[in-house]
Amino acid sequence: MIQYLREHLSYDQARVVLEKDDKDDKNLYLKGIAVQGGIRNQNQRIYPVPEITNAVKTLTDQIHNGYSVLGEVDHPDDLKVNLDRVSHMITDVWMDGPNGYGKMKILPTPMGNLIKTMLESGVKLGVSSRGSGNVNESTGEVSDFEIITVDIVAQPSAPGAYPTPVYEALMNQRGGMRAYRVATEVKEDPKAQKYIKEALLNVIKGL
């Protein structure tokens, strides 16, 4: 039976690297491990390297054929990508040893601007692959694995801890919802952008 699978990797586990585009320094990228192969992870699942290799190839083909692979902030409850929560686009995936890597371009969406502000302020964020596959109940091995996307998630407070929902935490903080509305309505206004950055920095400090 095909199952919904999501695997969280912390900042250190994913070996996240922050990059800027050499041609246009306005473009910000995250690069790191999207899914680990050949080891038993925190969810007690094992992703054989051949399964990850096939899944990475399928996703690579989609990207090369012009398909936009979008990712969100935090953990959705299903495989659907919600456009109002999109923060980045996956521009490249590849294998390096047993692991599948991904490169994500941060988009100028409300959630993308939120993530950009966090990253530029030194916040360490993790990633979470989202996909489907069959899990052998006795061994924990995954087969028929397919990667749907890779999301950006909060850094867990301890190994194995479930990540704090970034979006909900921000929206529940004082000023979070107002900053979100301003980001949505006047994202091209420089003065509004300055306010957003200051507001989000204050919100982040309160998390």
Buried (B, 14 or more C-beta within 10 A) or exposed (E): EEEEBBBBBBBEBBEBEBEEEEEEEEBBBBBBBBBBBBEEBBEEBBBBBEBBBBBBBEBBEBBEEEEEBBBBBBBBEEBEBEEEBBBBBBBBBBBEEBBBBBBBBBBEBBBBBBBBBBBEEEBEBBBBBBBBBBBEEEEBBBEEBBBBBBBBBBBBEEEEEEBBBBBEBBEEBEBBEEBBEBBEEBBEEEEBBEBBBEBBBBBBEEB
